[in-house]
């Protein structure tokens, strides 16, 4: 996304937040905004297994380009 669009989006969001009156929504936004960026994400054993399978597929060249995937989707859908 171009930098100018991102800057406009940020300004729009700031403007929207300054007009908010809903205390619950403001509290939720504040909690979200103050979460540490390095928050640990806990994965289930199934999620870990899927990540390892994906890494193995990449390592062994079992990948499909986005273009090829779109072609396959189009064939499957129609």
Secondary structure, 3 states (H helix, E strand, C coil): CCHHHHHHHHHHHHHHHHHCCCHHHHHHHHHHHCCCCCCCCCCCHHHHHHHHHHHHHHHCCCCCCHHHHHHHHHHHHC
